[in-house]
Amino acid sequence: MEPLRADMFEEICPSSLMPIRFGDKWAGLVIRCLEDGPRRFSELRVPLHRVTPKVLTQSLRSLERDGLVRRSEYAVPVRQVVYELTPLGRSMLGPMRVVCEWTAAHWDELLDAREA
């Protein structure tokens, strides 16, 4: 599995203009980070560097509570916690792709509306 890129969600990422939210402000980005498989908290922090650790933890807990993310803890050889999408969470990927495509298609209109 490829490491997550630090520039995965740039400042001008379409996700910042997306008028449709999946959970809280960061939930959709967390779901995208978990799309290719389980990740540790520190791995999620790389592309989500604009999110404080506290807020990222809250978002992960919310996604877990809603059944979209599974948190697994392993004690061997050292304590390790990983997060992964559940089947319900994976079912969000299709609708999210559609919303991302719509946002990209209407990027200029959304920017103009925000600036007005």
N, C-alpha and C positions, 0 to 999 in steps of 0.2 A: 504494500500500500504506500502510495506517495505521501510525503509529509504535506501538511497544510501550508499554503503560501501566506506570507505575511500581508501581501497586497490583495488577498482574495476579496476583501470588501473595502475598496478605496473610499475616500471621503465622498466622492461623487458617484458612488455605487447607486444603481437604480433602486435598490432596496430602501434607500432613504426617502425616495419619493413615492414608493408604492402605497396607494391609498387603502389597500386591503391588508389587514394585519392577520397573521397567524399567531395567536397568543399575544404575548407582550412585544415590545419594540424589538427585542433581540431573538425571539423564539425562531423566526423563520431562518435567520442566519445560523443559529445553532443547528437546526435541522439540516441545513445545507452542509454544514461541517461534518455531520455524522452520516451523510449520504453514502460514502464509500466504506463505512465500517466503524467499529468502535474506536473511540479516542479517549485519551486521558485529559484531565482538566488543563494541564499545562500545554497540551497540543491545541486545545480549543482557544487558548489565550493568544496564540500566534496571530491568526487572522482577526480575532475579536479583541485586539489590543485597545480599542477605544472603550471597551466595557470594563468597568471595575470588577475585581474578583467577587465582591459582594453581590453585585447585580447579576453577574453571570451565574453565580450559585443560585440566586433566587429564580432565575429563568429556568435553569436545569431542574430545580425542584418543582416548579410549576409544570414543566413538560412531563416530568415523572408522575406527578399527581394526576395529570390528564391522560396518562397511559400512552404517551407518545415516545417517551425515552425510558430506557431501563438503566439503572445504576447497579453495577456489580463491583463487589469489593473482594479482593484476593489478598491473602495474608502471606503467601509464599513467593519468593524468599523475603521480600519486604512488602509492606502494605501498598497495594495498588488499587486505585479506583478507576473504572472505565465506564463510559457512557455510550449507549448505542440506541439506535432507533428500534422500536418495537414494530411488529407488522402494522399496527395502526399508524404509527409515525411514518413508516414507509409509504403508506397510502396517501400521505399528504404531499409527497414529492410530485406527483402528476399535476394536481391543482396548482401547486406552487410554480411549476414550470409555465403553466398557462398564464398565470398572473404576471410572472417575470417577463414573458414575451409581450404581453399587453402593455406593461409598463415601458419596456424598451420601445415599442411602436409609438407610444404617446409621450415619450420623454420630453420633447420640446414643448408640447402643450402643458404638461405638468409643471415644467420649469417656469413657463410664462405665467401660469396661474399662481404659483408660489410667489413670484416676484411682484405681481400686481397688487 
